[in-house]
Amino acid sequence: MNILFVHPISEFGGASKSLLEFCKVLKQNRINPLIFTPNGESSHFFKRCEIKCISFRGRLSQFDNTNFGHYAGKRWLILAREIIFIPFCLLSIFKLRNVSFDVIHVNEITAFPFSIILKLLWRKPLVVHVRSVQWNKKGSFRCKVINYLLNRYADRIIAIDHTVADSLGANIYPEVVHNSFKISDSFEKIYDFKKDFFKIGFLGGLLPMKGVRELCEAFSILRCKKHYKNVTCIIAGKSPRDTSTLSFKFFKLLGFVTDLESELDSFIKKNNLQDNIKLVGFIDNTNLFFEEIDLLCFPSHLDAIGRPVIEAGLHGIPSLVTLSKKYQDTLEDNISGMIISECNPILIAEKIELFIRNEDLRTRISLGAKTWASTQYDIELNVAKLLDVYSGLVHVK
């Protein structure tokens, strides 16, 4: 069976890594994955890992209706950029003219409009993967149109967890297939619960929505307390966008994007936090990162569990996350992780302080995180769900 994955993101991030992990195991199950993606870090990683990839110059037009990034006010101007890229998207389709596939799998719902074109041209079943909490305002005409198109053109819809699934609306019925890792590739940290020095970590792209700005502000609060100077924050990641381009500078002028890496560097120096916060940039080997830290902080504005939280759990590292609702597959506060209701520096600082002061809590949530992650995010289990989806679609055909 041949699966065409439409991956709209050129930067190598969580969605790219999740797709890569799935493709590796799919190949072992006699599935032939082919990834269609813009030139960039993602395409280079896919090819380096011997995953067949067709890349093209430019980018895929996307429509952002996520809870954090949906169009409102001046943000509607961003849609103009996506419209400009439509002709280039149509030209990129020529690269697929001699390609044979059985199923189209769009790896992020933002590229759903483009995938409709592919479905109509090739008349193949379409799987839509939803990786972010969606904006679903009751009575919104925009949301009604999106839901209509999903019901009309998507043969199957997949959500990465129940939080994302619940955000899609009452008349959308997705299947939950969790992001996963091959657990055998992970190591379990030998945790020293009795210690006097702590390392807190952040892993991911340096974007405002990830909550890394608030994390740095939390460390500024902790530093004011003399007995918490034995805490270091390691921030592993970089800006996913090229900050030197004219388009970036233009959208920065409009207030749509920010050079967060430079902003954080200035904040650290201004507040004399050089000994407390380390910006280490992008890291390829995350095992080394998790070997260093005691707690992962992912206090994002996305109101969802990020991929680094899952990876941390599989390594036996607990996480601090932002969640406003509890679902069957989310972390439990002070049982398998630490939860705050909103991305707020004061709340983050309080939770880190609790983690440092309470040895029993550290023991409990570290063991709980390992159990939680290994139970729900086993890649063999979730690939089996994907195979059922593909087999059902091809069989129906």
Secondary structure as UniProt FT lines:
FT   STRAND          2..6
FT   HELIX           14..28
FT   TURN            29..30
FT   STRAND          32..38
FT   HELIX           41..48
FT   TURN            49..50
FT   STRAND          53..56
FT   TURN            67..69
FT   HELIX           73..75
FT   HELIX           76..84
FT   HELIX           86..92
FT   HELIX           93..96
FT   TURN            97..98
FT   STRAND          103..106
FT   HELIX           109..111
FT   HELIX           112..122
FT   STRAND          126..130
FT   TURN            138..139
FT   HELIX           141..153
FT   STRAND          156..159
FT   HELIX           162..166
FT   TURN            167..168
FT   TURN            170..171
FT   STRAND          175..176
FT   HELIX           183..185
FT   STRAND          198..203
FT   HELIX           208..210
FT   HELIX           212..223
FT   HELIX           226..228
FT   TURN            229..230
FT   STRAND          231..236
FT   TURN            243..244
FT   HELIX           246..253
FT   TURN            254..255
FT   HELIX           260..270
FT   TURN            271..272
FT   TURN            274..276
FT   STRAND          277..281
FT   HELIX           286..292
FT   STRAND          295..298
FT   TURN            301..302
FT   HELIX           307..314
FT   TURN            315..316
FT   STRAND          319..322
FT   TURN            328..329
FT   TURN            334..336
FT   STRAND          337..340
FT   HELIX           345..357
FT   HELIX           359..376
FT   HELIX           379..396
//
